[in-house]
């Protein structure tokens, strides 16, 4: 944990005239640590951005371990979201498009990737999620029908992963055509 000596003086040295917002952020950092600080949306105070403030604190009061932790967490938090799609080979008959659009969330999942340290950890999570999802839904999704397989894509994977109901990768493809229901104005 970073300990900041003389918060008022430090805040003035980096450009704060009114040190209250800076001190409030520094106290939060001391109490909750680097990861929680980066995950929290602090109010912008028109002096210095939250990440830059943290960088300056680490330069002044941190060590090499704090710097590495900062870089690692910032990298994880900046990752794009992964997408998991449940393929059912659904064919629209007479269902209203608004009903399909409302139910789209039943077969489209956004995967927050910041918690994964590496590609293997992410893949294990996806495989477990697929098995659990299939079991919990008894192999079918309301309105969409019987689950055929799952499709996953994120930055760590160059291709779309086609995953069977047991969580095994069947194949990888360069492109995958998703048929999604949506309403736009």
N, C-alpha and C positions, 0 to 999 in steps of 0.2 A: 504494500500500500504506500502510496505517495503521501508524504507529510510536507505541507507547505508552511514555511516559516514566514511570518510577517506578511500576511495576505494583502493588507492595504498597500504596503510599499511595492509589492510585486505588481499589483493591479495598476498602480500609477506608472510603474516603469514600462508597462506595455501599452500605455496610451489612454487609460481610463481617468477621467476627471471625477466622475461619479463612480465610486468603487463598489457600490452596493450590488449591482448585478454580477460583477466579476466575483466578489467574495461569496455570493450565494452559490455560484457554479463551483467554485473551489471547495466550498464546504461539502457540496454534493459529491464531488470527486473523491474527497478524503473519506467520506462516509461509505460510498457504494463501490468505488473502484473504477478502473478504466473501462471495462466492458459495459457496465451499467450506464456510465456517463455517455459512451458512444451510442448506446441504444435509445437514450432519452432525447426527446426533441426539446432542447432548451430554447427559450425565447431569444431571438436575435436582438442584440443591444446596440447596434449601429457602431460598434467599435472594432470588434474582432470576432470572426466566426468561431463556433464551438470547437471544431476540430483543430483550428490554428491555436486557440487558447490552450487546448490540451497538449499540443506539440510544444508550445513555449514552456508549459509547466514541466514537461518531461525533460526538456533541455536544461531547465534551471534546477529542478529538484529530483529528477528521476535518475535511473541508471540504464545500462544497456539492456537489461532484462525488461524494463518498462517500455523502452523503445520498440523492442521486438514484439512485445505483447500488443502494443498499440498498432503496429503495422499488420500483425496477424488478424486482429479483431476487425480493423478497418477493411481489410481484404475480404473477410468473411461477410461482413455486413453489406458490402457493396455488390455482392453477387446477384445476378439476375435470378428471378424466380424460375423454378422448373415446372413443367407441365405434365400431368398424367391424365390420359384420356382413356375412358373405358369404352371399348368397341363392342357394339352389340349387333351390328349389321341391320340397324333399324331402318325400316322403309315406311315413310309417312303414308298414311291412308287418308283418314278424314280428321285427324287431330288438328285443332286450331293452333296456329303458329304461336300465339301468346302463351298457350299452355306448354308447348315444347320449349319455348324460351325460358319460362319459369323453371322448368324441370332440368334445364341444361346443367345446373350445378350438381346434379346427381351423378353425372358421368364425366365431369371436368374438375380436376383438382389442381390447385396451385400449391407447389411445394416450396416452403421457405428454406432456402439452402444455407443460410448463415450458420446453422448449427453443425454442419458437416465439416470435418477437418480435411477430408480428402475424397476423391472419387469413389473409392471402395466403400467408405462409410455411407455415402449417399446411395450407392447401388444396393447395399444391404437393407437400408431403410425402405427403399422402393420395393424390393422383393418381399419384405415382411408386410408392408402396407397392402400390396396386391393380395397376398394370401389371406390376410385378415379381412380385407374388404370383400373378397369373394365369399368367404365363409359367413360373414355377418349378413350378407344379402342373399344367401342361399342360391348363389349363381345367377341371379337376375336383378334387374333394376326396374322399379315401378315405371311404367309407361314405355321404357326403352327396350325391355325384353331380356333375353338370355345373354349373359356375358360371354363373349368369344375370346377376347384377349385384351391386353392393356398396351398402351403406347406411351413411352416416356421420352422427354427431351429436356436437356439442360446444357449449359455451356461446357461442362466437362465431357460431354459425349458429342462427337462429331456427327453422329447419325441418330435417327429415331430408333429407340429400342422397342422391339415388339416382344412383350412378355406374356407368357401363358398364365393360366389361372393358378398354377402352382408356384409362381414367382421365378420361373426359369426364362432366360432370354432365348427366344426362338430364333430371331434374326435381327439384323440391323439394316435399315434402309436409308437412302439419302433423302428421300422425300416421302411424306405421308399426307394424303388428302383427308382432312377432317371435314365431316359434315356436321356443322353446328347450327342450331336454331338460335336466331337472334332477332331482335326488333330494333330498328333504328328510325329515327325521325329526321 
